[in-house]
Amino acid sequence: QVQLVESGGGLVQAGDSLTLSCVASGRSFIGYAMAWFRQAPGKAREFLAAISGTGEPVYGDSVKGRFTIFRANEKNTLVLKMDMLIPEDTADYHCAAQSRLYSTIVARAIDYNYWGQGTKVTVSG
C-alpha cells in the first residue's frame, strides 16, 4: 500500500523558516515526479514545487526564491525548505506523487496519483 506522510508543519512568525518532509512508502518513486501543493481555506489548491521525473526542480511563482525542494534518504523523502515565510503562506500543505515514469509535467494536480493527508502551516503576522 502506497503512503505519503507529511510532517513538519506548525505555527511560526512571519520571517521564520520551516522545513516540511514527506516520507513515501509502499513503492519506489525514483524516476517519478513528486511535488508539494497547498490549499488555504476558501482558496484553490496551489502548486508550490516539484522534482520532475527526470530530477529537475520546478517552482511556482509565489514561492520562487523562498522555498527549496529536494529529495533525501535515498530519494524516499521529499523535503520542502521554506524561508522568509509570510502570513499568506498559511495553508494545509500536501505532498503528491505521480505514477507516470519520467514525467516532466509537474504543476497540475490532476497528474498526481498519490496524495498525503497534509500538514498545517500557520504563519502569524
Backbone torsions as a table, in degrees:
resi	resn	phi	psi	omega
1	GLN	NA	125.7	-179.5
2	VAL	-79.3	133.6	176.3
3	GLN	-135.9	141.1	171.2
4	LEU	-121.0	122.7	-176.1
5	VAL	-124.3	117.1	-179.8
6	GLU	-91.3	153.0	173.8
7	SER	-153.9	167.3	175.0
8	GLY	107.3	-6.6	179.8
9	GLY	-69.9	170.0	179.0
10	GLY	167.0	-170.3	179.4
11	LEU	-103.0	123.9	179.4
12	VAL	-134.6	171.0	177.0
13	GLN	-98.5	157.0	177.0
14	ALA	-55.2	135.5	-178.8
15	GLY	95.6	-15.8	179.7
16	ASP	-76.0	172.3	175.8
17	SER	-117.0	155.8	178.2
18	LEU	-151.2	143.9	179.1
19	THR	-120.2	123.7	177.1
20	LEU	-100.8	145.1	176.5
21	SER	-125.8	148.1	176.6
22	CYS	-132.8	114.7	180.0
23	VAL	-99.3	123.8	179.3
24	ALA	-98.1	139.9	177.4
25	SER	-141.8	161.2	177.3
26	GLY	99.6	-21.2	176.5
27	ARG	-170.0	166.4	176.0
28	SER	-87.5	141.1	175.5
29	PHE	-112.3	17.8	174.9
30	ILE	-66.0	126.5	-177.3
31	GLY	91.4	0.7	-178.7
32	TYR	-120.6	140.0	-179.8
33	ALA	-66.8	139.0	174.0
34	MET	-132.6	147.5	-171.3
35	ALA	-148.6	166.9	170.9
36	TRP	-117.0	133.0	172.3
37	PHE	-124.3	164.2	173.4
38	ARG	-141.3	158.1	176.6
39	GLN	-143.1	121.2	177.0
40	ALA	-95.0	155.7	-180.0
41	PRO	-55.3	127.9	177.8
42	GLY	77.6	5.3	-178.5
43	LYS	-121.2	161.0	178.9
44	ALA	-73.6	156.7	175.8
45	ARG	-64.9	138.3	-173.9
46	GLU	-121.4	131.5	173.8
47	PHE	-72.9	133.8	179.3
48	LEU	-110.0	-56.6	-174.5
49	ALA	-163.5	155.9	179.5
50	ALA	-151.1	157.1	164.7
51	ILE	-107.2	117.7	-177.2
52	SER	-69.0	171.0	178.1
53	GLY	-65.2	-16.4	176.6
54	THR	-100.7	8.0	172.9
55	GLY	91.0	8.3	-177.8
56	GLU	-92.0	136.6	174.7
57	PRO	-79.8	141.1	178.4
58	VAL	-133.7	136.9	-176.4
59	TYR	-124.2	145.1	170.9
60	GLY	-75.7	155.9	-174.7
61	ASP	-61.9	-34.2	-174.2
62	SER	-72.0	-15.8	-177.3
63	VAL	-121.4	-2.4	-178.6
64	LYS	-59.1	129.1	-179.8
65	GLY	90.7	-14.9	179.6
66	ARG	-113.4	-32.9	-177.7
67	PHE	-109.4	148.0	177.2
68	THR	-130.4	131.1	179.7
69	ILE	-112.2	140.2	175.4
70	PHE	-159.9	165.2	177.3
71	ARG	-104.7	150.3	-179.9
72	ALA	-141.8	175.7	175.5
73	ASN	52.6	60.6	-179.2
74	GLU	56.8	31.5	173.4
75	LYS	70.6	14.6	177.4
76	ASN	-88.1	-9.6	-178.8
77	THR	-120.9	132.8	176.8
78	LEU	-106.0	128.2	-175.1
79	VAL	-117.9	139.6	174.0
80	LEU	-124.2	109.7	177.1
81	LYS	-93.5	122.3	-174.7
82	MET	-114.8	119.9	179.2
83	ASP	-114.8	162.6	177.1
84	MET	50.4	48.5	-177.8
85	LEU	-64.8	145.2	179.0
86	ILE	-126.2	159.5	-178.5
87	PRO	-55.8	-29.6	179.1
88	GLU	-67.5	-10.3	176.7
89	ASP	-82.7	-4.4	179.4
90	THR	-64.4	123.3	-176.7
91	ALA	-178.4	173.8	166.7
92	ASP	-89.4	129.4	-176.6
93	TYR	-106.4	129.0	-176.4
94	HIS	-122.6	140.2	173.3
95	CYS	-94.7	146.3	179.6
96	ALA	-144.8	155.3	179.7
97	ALA	-140.4	148.2	179.0
98	GLN	-97.9	163.2	174.4
99	SER	-113.1	10.1	177.1
100	ARG	-98.7	121.1	-175.2
101	LEU	-66.6	135.1	175.5
102	TYR	59.3	30.9	178.6
103	SER	-69.7	137.8	175.2
104	THR	-111.8	4.4	175.3
105	ILE	-94.1	105.5	-166.8
106	VAL	-123.4	-10.2	-171.7
107	ALA	-94.2	-5.1	-177.8
108	ARG	-101.4	125.4	-178.8
109	ALA	-61.7	-30.9	-176.8
110	ILE	-63.5	-20.4	-178.6
111	ASP	-83.8	-3.4	-176.6
112	TYR	-101.2	134.5	-174.1
113	ASN	-100.3	-22.8	-177.1
114	TYR	-125.7	138.5	-178.1
115	TRP	-136.1	144.5	172.4
116	GLY	-87.7	172.2	-177.5
117	GLN	-77.8	-20.3	176.2
118	GLY	102.9	158.3	174.1
119	THR	-136.1	138.7	-171.9
120	LYS	-90.8	133.2	175.9
121	VAL	-119.3	126.3	177.1
122	THR	-123.6	124.9	-179.9
123	VAL	-114.7	116.9	-179.8
124	SER	-90.0	146.0	-178.2
125	GLY	-87.7	NA	NA
